[in-house]
């Protein structure tokens, strides 16, 4: 039985830029090129959707453009590079600057001004264009920003005005609007029913998922989901009475096949067949919504990667930095656990070194220490080949992965993904995510985040190992130097007194002595032998300190003789005198 993928809930990350430094236009352009070169798969598609959208897409922060796509550059007549150096008011017509700025500041202040409004801009060549702005508040590089999708409404407005002024041109204008993708519907009260569609062009019928015959005669309440019906009817009633209402809305419509899609509508009151009639201009904005979500997701992913990168290169404790980064990854991907495993003993043993768990999920790090690698050959073969191990449903793991399946099932895991981690080009471990609540596939975006995080963690661990080895080498050398200096100092300090003791003792032995002093002479002989022994030890200490692995220094020949040469000469002189 195939498990249907769940709709993964995306969270707004609200990540911050650690530096807080304003980005120059040249840096923004470089970042745009770098991101385009780095992204692959769906991420590249999302980027191309934003870049190639027909509507202008901009991100505004601190009153300046931080991101613009090509459509907005074409609409204004300026290049992308020029716009990134400009304020948002630089292209706004003077009579609209106040309303544009007030709504921008109101959104940043947490108020709720109308998200959709119209304004005029002055192009680079001096001509005026009418635009429609759909704006919303986002976070860009850790600070509030305004993201807007902007449509050039010059031609559309001209057609709408003609429609209002000259009803006799209805049919021609309606068809023209249809070619521009604008659906047009006329609504009146008919047969004791409110807001019945009395006319629709082909574009309006397509948006509603019906034919013109099916939609004409249908009340508006059957075209929208239940939660929109009272709002739509209230607006219709007020328009029919001639009251002033907001003309533009973004609403959801209910298609014949049951799908709900977002639609941008503009409404106005005209007279048709001598009766007040509400005219509705509708445009399917599904693609625009997808573009907005794509841009938001791209900004969130950039912020997450930037946050992890900044944290990993900081000077804080490395273990806490890695654990915090795993927490960010787990929360961004809606995982139950995120973890890091590292090999040791020539890849024969692996340890779970770092782990993050969602609230209510039991940690496993204590149960995954000193794990022998030999039984898990399926994992090792795939990791050795640089493969990503993506298992959306543990119950369907292949037969040759029996050992791995038993291990993850013992932890209650339903699905998981593992990405190899390399240190200095060598396989060193793996970073992974798992779910214990249900079996779900991991999205390409999740794999991208995990892969980039694995590369960053591997780089930091490699740098840490090199730094540790250098420090240990320096500490060992410093210990040897200090030990040598101490031993040399001891030799200097001890050799002087011992030399004096031996000299005085020798002088006593060389003086004529009677038989009554035999016992004293025996003691003096012992002193000389002890001094010789101590001198031999002191002479050998530096070599022993520098080479502790060598055998003990052999007793010097002077220790085995009956005395010093001076003592032997003294004995010979005594024999001669006697």
Secondary structure, 3 states (H helix, E strand, C coil): CCCCCCCCCCCCCCCCCCCCCCCCHHHHHHHHHHHHHHCCCHHHHHHHHHHCCCCEEEEEECCEEEEECHHHHHHHCCCHHHHCCCEHHHHECHHHHHHHHHHHHHHHCCCCCCCEEEEEEECCCCCEEEEEEEEEEEEECCEEEEEEEEEECHHHHHHHHHHHHCHHHHHHHHHHHHHCCCEEEEEEEECCEEEEEEEECHHHHHHCCCCHHHHCCCEHHHCCCHHHHHHHHHHHHHHHCCCCCCCEEEEEEECCCCCEEEEEEEEEEEEECCEEEEEEEEEECHHHHHHHHHHHHHHHHHHHHHHHHHHHCCCCCHHHHHHHHHHHHHHHHCCCEEEEEEEECCCCEEEEEEEEECCCCCCCHHHCCCEECCCCHHHHHHHHCCCCEEECCHHHCCHHHHHHHHHHHHCCCCEEEEEEEEECCEEEEEEEEEECCCCCCCCHHHHHHHHHHHHHHHHHHHHHHHHHHHHHHHHHHHHHHHHHHHHHHHHHHHHHHHHHHHHHHHHHHHCCCCHHHHHHHHHHHHHHHHHHHHHHHHHHHHHHHHCCCCCCCCCCHHHHCCCCHHHHHHHHHHHHHC
